[in-house]
Amino acid sequence: MPNWCNNRVDFYSDDTSKIKELREIFESDDVFKKIVPPPNWEKTPLAPEDVQEYSFSKPRGEVGELPVVKDKGFGKGLYFPSTDMNDDRWYDWNINNWGTKWDIDGKYSELDGDDYSFQVTFETAWSPPEQIYYALREKYPTVDITWFYDEPGAQVAGYLGA
C-alpha cells in the first residue's frame, strides 16, 4: 500500500477556453491518460529490453510477443501466452512518464473556481506526478500553474517547478 501524496493545483489564465479545457480534463476519468496517453499494451510487442521480469529469474515472454487478455478469477489482466506471466510494463511506463504509478479519477478530485481559474486537489501514490506537471506546462504555456504537494509519510512537501 502506498503512502498517499496530496496534490493541490491552481490554474489561472485570461484565456477562459484553456481553463474550461483543463477543468474538463480534471473532471473526467483517467485524467493523466488524457494528458500523457500510455501505449495500448495489447498492441505493443514485448521489446528485448522488457523481456526480463523484476525477479530476473524468468522472462515475461518472448521478444515480439503480444499479451492477451485473461481472467484468472480476480479480474481481467494482460498475460504473455508463452509464459503466462502478467504484463506489468505499464508500471515502469507510468513512473517514467507520469511520475506516479496510478492515474487519478476526476470523480475523486475536488474542484473550485471560476471562468478564469480553478483549484483541484487529489491524491497520488508515493509522489507528485512531476511529468504530468511538465506536460501541462508545455501544452498550456499561457496558463499559470502552481502545484503544491505534501507527502506526510515521508515528511516531504514543496512546489513543483520552483
mmCIF file of the C-alpha atoms, coordinates in Angstrom:
data_MODEL
# 
_entry.id   MODEL 
# 
loop_
_atom_site.group_PDB 
_atom_site.id 
_atom_site.type_symbol 
_atom_site.label_atom_id 
_atom_site.label_alt_id 
_atom_site.label_comp_id 
_atom_site.label_asym_id 
_atom_site.label_entity_id 
_atom_site.label_seq_id 
_atom_site.pdbx_PDB_ins_code 
_atom_site.Cartn_x 
_atom_site.Cartn_y 
_atom_site.Cartn_z 
_atom_site.occupancy 
_atom_site.B_iso_or_equiv 
_atom_site.pdbx_formal_charge 
_atom_site.auth_seq_id 
_atom_site.auth_comp_id 
_atom_site.auth_asym_id 
_atom_site.auth_atom_id 
_atom_site.pdbx_PDB_model_num 
ATOM 1   C CA . MET A 1 1   ? 0.000   0.000   0.000   1.00 0.00 ? 1   MET A CA 1 
ATOM 2   C CA . PRO A 1 2   ? 1.456   3.372   -0.974  1.00 0.00 ? 2   PRO A CA 1 
ATOM 3   C CA . ASN A 1 3   ? 1.957   6.478   1.042   1.00 0.00 ? 3   ASN A CA 1 
ATOM 4   C CA . TRP A 1 4   ? -0.512  8.945   -0.403  1.00 0.00 ? 4   TRP A CA 1 
ATOM 5   C CA . CYS A 1 5   ? 0.744   12.261  -1.708  1.00 0.00 ? 5   CYS A CA 1 
ATOM 6   C CA . ASN A 1 6   ? -1.669  15.188  -1.503  1.00 0.00 ? 6   ASN A CA 1 
ATOM 7   C CA . ASN A 1 7   ? -1.643  17.495  -4.527  1.00 0.00 ? 7   ASN A CA 1 
ATOM 8   C CA . ARG A 1 8   ? -3.178  20.974  -4.728  1.00 0.00 ? 8   ARG A CA 1 
ATOM 9   C CA . VAL A 1 9   ? -3.016  22.554  -8.167  1.00 0.00 ? 9   VAL A CA 1 
ATOM 10  C CA . ASP A 1 10  ? -4.077  26.090  -9.102  1.00 0.00 ? 10  ASP A CA 1 
ATOM 11  C CA . PHE A 1 11  ? -4.698  27.107  -12.717 1.00 0.00 ? 11  PHE A CA 1 
ATOM 12  C CA . TYR A 1 12  ? -5.173  30.698  -13.899 1.00 0.00 ? 12  TYR A CA 1 
ATOM 13  C CA . SER A 1 13  ? -5.468  32.235  -17.367 1.00 0.00 ? 13  SER A CA 1 
ATOM 14  C CA . ASP A 1 14  ? -7.149  35.136  -19.151 1.00 0.00 ? 14  ASP A CA 1 
ATOM 15  C CA . ASP A 1 15  ? -7.943  32.577  -21.869 1.00 0.00 ? 15  ASP A CA 1 
ATOM 16  C CA . THR A 1 16  ? -11.162 31.083  -20.492 1.00 0.00 ? 16  THR A CA 1 
ATOM 17  C CA . SER A 1 17  ? -11.208 28.379  -23.198 1.00 0.00 ? 17  SER A CA 1 
ATOM 18  C CA . LYS A 1 18  ? -7.963  26.901  -21.801 1.00 0.00 ? 18  LYS A CA 1 
ATOM 19  C CA . ILE A 1 19  ? -9.366  26.945  -18.252 1.00 0.00 ? 19  ILE A CA 1 
ATOM 20  C CA . LYS A 1 20  ? -12.543 25.226  -19.478 1.00 0.00 ? 20  LYS A CA 1 
ATOM 21  C CA . GLU A 1 21  ? -10.461 22.593  -21.300 1.00 0.00 ? 21  GLU A CA 1 
ATOM 22  C CA . LEU A 1 22  ? -8.320  21.890  -18.229 1.00 0.00 ? 22  LEU A CA 1 
ATOM 23  C CA . ARG A 1 23  ? -11.357 21.763  -15.947 1.00 0.00 ? 23  ARG A CA 1 
ATOM 24  C CA . GLU A 1 24  ? -12.977 19.171  -18.230 1.00 0.00 ? 24  GLU A CA 1 
ATOM 25  C CA . ILE A 1 25  ? -9.819  17.052  -18.119 1.00 0.00 ? 25  ILE A CA 1 
ATOM 26  C CA . PHE A 1 26  ? -9.697  17.112  -14.314 1.00 0.00 ? 26  PHE A CA 1 
ATOM 27  C CA . GLU A 1 27  ? -13.422 16.341  -14.040 1.00 0.00 ? 27  GLU A CA 1 
ATOM 28  C CA . SER A 1 28  ? -13.074 13.228  -16.213 1.00 0.00 ? 28  SER A CA 1 
ATOM 29  C CA . ASP A 1 29  ? -11.963 9.651   -15.644 1.00 0.00 ? 29  ASP A CA 1 
ATOM 30  C CA . ASP A 1 30  ? -8.329  8.723   -16.313 1.00 0.00 ? 30  ASP A CA 1 
ATOM 31  C CA . VAL A 1 31  ? -7.012  12.281  -16.027 1.00 0.00 ? 31  VAL A CA 1 
ATOM 32  C CA . PHE A 1 32  ? -3.329  11.516  -16.635 1.00 0.00 ? 32  PHE A CA 1 
ATOM 33  C CA . LYS A 1 33  ? -4.138  9.332   -19.666 1.00 0.00 ? 33  LYS A CA 1 
ATOM 34  C CA . LYS A 1 34  ? -5.681  12.396  -21.289 1.00 0.00 ? 34  LYS A CA 1 
ATOM 35  C CA . ILE A 1 35  ? -2.565  14.498  -20.619 1.00 0.00 ? 35  ILE A CA 1 
ATOM 36  C CA . VAL A 1 36  ? 0.140   11.906  -21.444 1.00 0.00 ? 36  VAL A CA 1 
ATOM 37  C CA . PRO A 1 37  ? -1.531  8.900   -23.113 1.00 0.00 ? 37  PRO A CA 1 
ATOM 38  C CA . PRO A 1 38  ? 0.053   5.494   -22.438 1.00 0.00 ? 38  PRO A CA 1 
ATOM 39  C CA . PRO A 1 39  ? 0.710   2.884   -25.121 1.00 0.00 ? 39  PRO A CA 1 
ATOM 40  C CA . ASN A 1 40  ? -2.009  0.406   -25.991 1.00 0.00 ? 40  ASN A CA 1 
ATOM 41  C CA . TRP A 1 41  ? -0.339  -2.541  -24.253 1.00 0.00 ? 41  TRP A CA 1 
ATOM 42  C CA . GLU A 1 42  ? -2.447  -5.133  -26.104 1.00 0.00 ? 42  GLU A CA 1 
ATOM 43  C CA . LYS A 1 43  ? -0.872  -3.894  -29.343 1.00 0.00 ? 43  LYS A CA 1 
ATOM 44  C CA . THR A 1 44  ? 2.642   -3.270  -28.015 1.00 0.00 ? 44  THR A CA 1 
ATOM 45  C CA . PRO A 1 45  ? 5.007   -6.193  -28.700 1.00 0.00 ? 45  PRO A CA 1 
ATOM 46  C CA . LEU A 1 46  ? 7.409   -7.203  -25.959 1.00 0.00 ? 46  LEU A CA 1 
ATOM 47  C CA . ALA A 1 47  ? 10.730  -5.437  -26.612 1.00 0.00 ? 47  ALA A CA 1 
ATOM 48  C CA . PRO A 1 48  ? 14.121  -7.070  -25.915 1.00 0.00 ? 48  PRO A CA 1 
ATOM 49  C CA . GLU A 1 49  ? 14.803  -4.689  -23.004 1.00 0.00 ? 49  GLU A CA 1 
ATOM 50  C CA . ASP A 1 50  ? 11.453  -5.622  -21.394 1.00 0.00 ? 50  ASP A CA 1 
ATOM 51  C CA . VAL A 1 51  ? 11.759  -9.418  -21.553 1.00 0.00 ? 51  VAL A CA 1 
ATOM 52  C CA . GLN A 1 52  ? 13.264  -9.917  -18.081 1.00 0.00 ? 52  GLN A CA 1 
ATOM 53  C CA . GLU A 1 53  ? 10.859  -9.783  -15.163 1.00 0.00 ? 53  GLU A CA 1 
ATOM 54  C CA . TYR A 1 54  ? 11.714  -7.887  -11.966 1.00 0.00 ? 54  TYR A CA 1 
ATOM 55  C CA . SER A 1 55  ? 12.872  -11.107 -10.303 1.00 0.00 ? 55  SER A CA 1 
ATOM 56  C CA . PHE A 1 56  ? 15.356  -11.578 -13.178 1.00 0.00 ? 56  PHE A CA 1 
ATOM 57  C CA . SER A 1 57  ? 14.757  -15.306 -12.798 1.00 0.00 ? 57  SER A CA 1 
ATOM 58  C CA . LYS A 1 58  ? 12.374  -15.807 -15.683 1.00 0.00 ? 58  LYS A CA 1 
ATOM 59  C CA . PRO A 1 59  ? 11.309  -13.908 -18.779 1.00 0.00 ? 59  PRO A CA 1 
ATOM 60  C CA . ARG A 1 60  ? 7.965   -12.115 -19.068 1.00 0.00 ? 60  ARG A CA 1 
ATOM 61  C CA . GLY A 1 61  ? 7.536   -13.599 -22.537 1.00 0.00 ? 61  GLY A CA 1 
ATOM 62  C CA . GLU A 1 62  ? 9.228   -13.819 -25.911 1.00 0.00 ? 62  GLU A CA 1 
ATOM 63  C CA . VAL A 1 63  ? 10.581  -10.834 -27.850 1.00 0.00 ? 63  VAL A CA 1 
ATOM 64  C CA . GLY A 1 64  ? 7.863   -9.527  -30.176 1.00 0.00 ? 64  GLY A CA 1 
ATOM 65  C CA . GLU A 1 65  ? 5.079   -11.352 -28.346 1.00 0.00 ? 65  GLU A CA 1 
ATOM 66  C CA . LEU A 1 66  ? 1.777   -9.576  -27.739 1.00 0.00 ? 66  LEU A CA 1 
ATOM 67  C CA . PRO A 1 67  ? -0.065  -10.023 -24.433 1.00 0.00 ? 67  PRO A CA 1 
ATOM 68  C CA . VAL A 1 68  ? -3.595  -11.422 -24.330 1.00 0.00 ? 68  VAL A CA 1 
ATOM 69  C CA . VAL A 1 69  ? -6.481  -10.606 -22.002 1.00 0.00 ? 69  VAL A CA 1 
ATOM 70  C CA . LYS A 1 70  ? -7.139  -13.331 -19.435 1.00 0.00 ? 70  LYS A CA 1 
ATOM 71  C CA . ASP A 1 71  ? -9.413  -13.606 -16.443 1.00 0.00 ? 71  ASP A CA 1 
ATOM 72  C CA . LYS A 1 72  ? -7.683  -15.545 -13.681 1.00 0.00 ? 72  LYS A CA 1 
ATOM 73  C CA . GLY A 1 73  ? -10.563 -15.282 -11.236 1.00 0.00 ? 73  GLY A CA 1 
ATOM 74  C CA . PHE A 1 74  ? -9.583  -11.980 -9.649  1.00 0.00 ? 74  PHE A CA 1 
ATOM 75  C CA . GLY A 1 75  ? -10.194 -9.701  -12.616 1.00 0.00 ? 75  GLY A CA 1 
ATOM 76  C CA . LYS A 1 76  ? -9.002  -9.400  -16.165 1.00 0.00 ? 76  LYS A CA 1 
ATOM 77  C CA . GLY A 1 77  ? -5.386  -8.683  -16.965 1.00 0.00 ? 77  GLY A CA 1 
ATOM 78  C CA . LEU A 1 78  ? -2.836  -8.953  -19.734 1.00 0.00 ? 78  LEU A CA 1 
ATOM 79  C CA . TYR A 1 79  ? -0.635  -12.049 -19.849 1.00 0.00 ? 79  TYR A CA 1 
ATOM 80  C CA . PHE A 1 80  ? 2.011   -13.337 -22.238 1.00 0.00 ? 80  PHE A CA 1 
ATOM 81  C CA . PRO A 1 81  ? 0.885   -16.682 -23.740 1.00 0.00 ? 81  PRO A CA 1 
ATOM 82  C CA . SER A 1 82  ? 4.369   -18.262 -23.833 1.00 0.00 ? 82  SER A CA 1 
ATOM 83  C CA . THR A 1 83  ? 4.976   -17.866 -20.080 1.00 0.00 ? 83  THR A CA 1 
ATOM 84  C CA . ASP A 1 84  ? 1.573   -16.974 -18.586 1.00 0.00 ? 84  ASP A CA 1 
ATOM 85  C CA . MET A 1 85  ? 3.363   -14.036 -16.913 1.00 0.00 ? 85  MET A CA 1 
ATOM 86  C CA . ASN A 1 86  ? 1.493   -10.829 -16.131 1.00 0.00 ? 86  ASN A CA 1 
ATOM 87  C CA . ASP A 1 87  ? 2.236   -7.888  -18.450 1.00 0.00 ? 87  ASP A CA 1 
ATOM 88  C CA . ASP A 1 88  ? 3.398   -5.297  -15.909 1.00 0.00 ? 88  ASP A CA 1 
ATOM 89  C CA . ARG A 1 89  ? 5.174   -2.964  -18.342 1.00 0.00 ? 89  ARG A CA 1 
ATOM 90  C CA . TRP A 1 90  ? 2.592   -0.291  -17.509 1.00 0.00 ? 90  TRP A CA 1 
ATOM 91  C CA . TYR A 1 91  ? 4.171   0.179   -14.069 1.00 0.00 ? 91  TYR A CA 1 
ATOM 92  C CA . ASP A 1 92  ? 7.576   1.446   -15.260 1.00 0.00 ? 92  ASP A CA 1 
ATOM 93  C CA . TRP A 1 93  ? 5.944   3.394   -18.068 1.00 0.00 ? 93  TRP A CA 1 
ATOM 94  C CA . ASN A 1 94  ? 3.653   5.218   -15.607 1.00 0.00 ? 94  ASN A CA 1 
ATOM 95  C CA . ILE A 1 95  ? 6.523   6.010   -13.234 1.00 0.00 ? 95  ILE A CA 1 
ATOM 96  C CA . ASN A 1 96  ? 8.711   7.304   -16.083 1.00 0.00 ? 96  ASN A CA 1 
ATOM 97  C CA . ASN A 1 97  ? 6.003   9.266   -17.904 1.00 0.00 ? 97  ASN A CA 1 
ATOM 98  C CA . TRP A 1 98  ? 3.661   10.415  -15.126 1.00 0.00 ? 98  TRP A CA 1 
ATOM 99  C CA . GLY A 1 99  ? 5.869   10.351  -12.021 1.00 0.00 ? 99  GLY A CA 1 
ATOM 100 C CA . THR A 1 100 ? 3.481   8.050   -10.142 1.00 0.00 ? 100 THR A CA 1 
ATOM 101 C CA . LYS A 1 101 ? 2.213   4.519   -10.648 1.00 0.00 ? 101 LYS A CA 1 
ATOM 102 C CA . TRP A 1 102 ? -1.550  5.162   -10.902 1.00 0.00 ? 102 TRP A CA 1 
ATOM 103 C CA . ASP A 1 103 ? -3.752  7.599   -12.746 1.00 0.00 ? 103 ASP A CA 1 
ATOM 104 C CA . ILE A 1 104 ? -6.274  9.680   -10.847 1.00 0.00 ? 104 ILE A CA 1 
ATOM 105 C CA . ASP A 1 105 ? -10.008 9.718   -11.356 1.00 0.00 ? 105 ASP A CA 1 
ATOM 106 C CA . GLY A 1 106 ? -11.700 13.099  -11.613 1.00 0.00 ? 106 GLY A CA 1 
ATOM 107 C CA . LYS A 1 107 ? -14.631 11.758  -9.588  1.00 0.00 ? 107 LYS A CA 1 
ATOM 108 C CA . TYR A 1 108 ? -12.363 11.818  -6.562  1.00 0.00 ? 108 TYR A CA 1 
ATOM 109 C CA . SER A 1 109 ? -10.901 15.246  -7.249  1.00 0.00 ? 109 SER A CA 1 
ATOM 110 C CA . GLU A 1 110 ? -12.200 18.388  -5.635  1.00 0.00 ? 110 GLU A CA 1 
ATOM 111 C CA . LEU A 1 111 ? -12.552 21.410  -7.907  1.00 0.00 ? 111 LEU A CA 1 
ATOM 112 C CA . ASP A 1 112 ? -13.310 25.004  -7.032  1.00 0.00 ? 112 ASP A CA 1 
ATOM 113 C CA . GLY A 1 113 ? -13.045 28.130  -9.167  1.00 0.00 ? 113 GLY A CA 1 
ATOM 114 C CA . ASP A 1 114 ? -14.500 30.398  -11.841 1.00 0.00 ? 114 ASP A CA 1 
ATOM 115 C CA . ASP A 1 115 ? -14.118 31.086  -15.585 1.00 0.00 ? 115 ASP A CA 1 
ATOM 116 C CA . TYR A 1 116 ? -10.526 32.320  -15.213 1.00 0.00 ? 116 TYR A CA 1 
ATOM 117 C CA . SER A 1 117 ? -9.164  29.961  -12.589 1.00 0.00 ? 117 SER A CA 1 
ATOM 118 C CA . PHE A 1 118 ? -9.747  26.829  -10.593 1.00 0.00 ? 118 PHE A CA 1 
ATOM 119 C CA . GLN A 1 119 ? -8.087  24.717  -7.949  1.00 0.00 ? 119 GLN A CA 1 
ATOM 120 C CA . VAL A 1 120 ? -8.077  20.937  -7.948  1.00 0.00 ? 120 VAL A CA 1 
ATOM 121 C CA . THR A 1 121 ? -6.967  18.637  -5.122  1.00 0.00 ? 121 THR A CA 1 
ATOM 122 C CA . PHE A 1 122 ? -6.297  14.917  -5.417  1.00 0.00 ? 122 PHE A CA 1 
ATOM 123 C CA . GLU A 1 123 ? -4.028  12.148  -4.152  1.00 0.00 ? 123 GLU A CA 1 
ATOM 124 C CA . THR A 1 124 ? -1.322  10.216  -5.987  1.00 0.00 ? 124 THR A CA 1 
ATOM 125 C CA . ALA A 1 125 ? 0.654   7.141   -4.950  1.00 0.00 ? 125 ALA A CA 1 
ATOM 126 C CA . TRP A 1 126 ? 4.051   7.791   -3.341  1.00 0.00 ? 126 TRP A CA 1 
ATOM 127 C CA . SER A 1 127 ? 4.975   11.050  -5.071  1.00 0.00 ? 127 SER A CA 1 
ATOM 128 C CA . PRO A 1 128 ? 3.717   14.049  -7.017  1.00 0.00 ? 128 PRO A CA 1 
ATOM 129 C CA . PRO A 1 129 ? 3.238   13.426  -10.750 1.00 0.00 ? 129 PRO A CA 1 
ATOM 130 C CA . GLU A 1 130 ? 6.080   15.676  -11.901 1.00 0.00 ? 130 GLU A CA 1 
ATOM 131 C CA . GLN A 1 131 ? 5.986   14.589  -15.534 1.00 0.00 ? 131 GLN A CA 1 
ATOM 132 C CA . ILE A 1 132 ? 2.273   15.482  -15.687 1.00 0.00 ? 132 ILE A CA 1 
ATOM 133 C CA . TYR A 1 133 ? 3.110   18.944  -14.362 1.00 0.00 ? 133 TYR A CA 1 
ATOM 134 C CA . TYR A 1 134 ? 5.781   19.461  -17.051 1.00 0.00 ? 134 TYR A CA 1 
ATOM 135 C CA . ALA A 1 135 ? 3.485   18.130  -19.800 1.00 0.00 ? 135 ALA A CA 1 
ATOM 136 C CA . LEU A 1 136 ? 0.785   20.599  -18.731 1.00 0.00 ? 136 LEU A CA 1 
ATOM 137 C CA . ARG A 1 137 ? 3.284   23.480  -18.699 1.00 0.00 ? 137 ARG A CA 1 
ATOM 138 C CA . GLU A 1 138 ? 4.347   22.583  -22.236 1.00 0.00 ? 138 GLU A CA 1 
ATOM 139 C CA . LYS A 1 139 ? 0.810   22.100  -23.570 1.00 0.00 ? 139 LYS A CA 1 
ATOM 140 C CA . TYR A 1 140 ? -0.635  25.197  -21.852 1.00 0.00 ? 140 TYR A CA 1 
ATOM 141 C CA . PRO A 1 141 ? 2.095   27.870  -21.880 1.00 0.00 ? 141 PRO A CA 1 
ATOM 142 C CA . THR A 1 142 ? -0.415  30.712  -21.341 1.00 0.00 ? 142 THR A CA 1 
ATOM 143 C CA . VAL A 1 143 ? -1.839  29.150  -18.174 1.00 0.00 ? 143 VAL A CA 1 
ATOM 144 C CA . ASP A 1 144 ? -0.256  29.904  -14.794 1.00 0.00 ? 144 ASP A CA 1 
ATOM 145 C CA . ILE A 1 145 ? 0.104   26.624  -12.885 1.00 0.00 ? 145 ILE A CA 1 
ATOM 146 C CA . THR A 1 146 ? 1.009   26.421  -9.208  1.00 0.00 ? 146 THR A CA 1 
ATOM 147 C CA . TRP A 1 147 ? 1.434   22.837  -7.937  1.00 0.00 ? 147 TRP A CA 1 
ATOM 148 C CA . PHE A 1 148 ? 1.890   22.126  -4.227  1.00 0.00 ? 148 PHE A CA 1 
ATOM 149 C CA . TYR A 1 149 ? 2.435   18.590  -2.954  1.00 0.00 ? 149 TYR A CA 1 
ATOM 150 C CA . ASP A 1 150 ? 2.601   17.118  0.532   1.00 0.00 ? 150 ASP A CA 1 
ATOM 151 C CA . GLU A 1 151 ? 3.600   13.531  1.275   1.00 0.00 ? 151 GLU A CA 1 
ATOM 152 C CA . PRO A 1 152 ? 3.247   13.275  5.068   1.00 0.00 ? 152 PRO A CA 1 
ATOM 153 C CA . GLY A 1 153 ? 4.522   9.681   5.302   1.00 0.00 ? 153 GLY A CA 1 
ATOM 154 C CA . ALA A 1 154 ? 7.967   10.726  4.083   1.00 0.00 ? 154 ALA A CA 1 
ATOM 155 C CA . GLN A 1 155 ? 7.637   14.228  5.558   1.00 0.00 ? 155 GLN A CA 1 
ATOM 156 C CA . VAL A 1 156 ? 8.209   15.840  2.187   1.00 0.00 ? 156 VAL A CA 1 
ATOM 157 C CA . ALA A 1 157 ? 6.402   18.843  0.714   1.00 0.00 ? 157 ALA A CA 1 
ATOM 158 C CA . GLY A 1 158 ? 7.045   21.579  -1.798  1.00 0.00 ? 158 GLY A CA 1 
ATOM 159 C CA . TYR A 1 159 ? 6.168   23.219  -5.075  1.00 0.00 ? 159 TYR A CA 1 
ATOM 160 C CA . LEU A 1 160 ? 6.804   21.661  -8.465  1.00 0.00 ? 160 LEU A CA 1 
ATOM 161 C CA . GLY A 1 161 ? 8.796   23.820  -10.834 1.00 0.00 ? 161 GLY A CA 1 
ATOM 162 C CA . ALA A 1 162 ? 10.015  26.088  -8.047  1.00 0.00 ? 162 ALA A CA 1 
# 
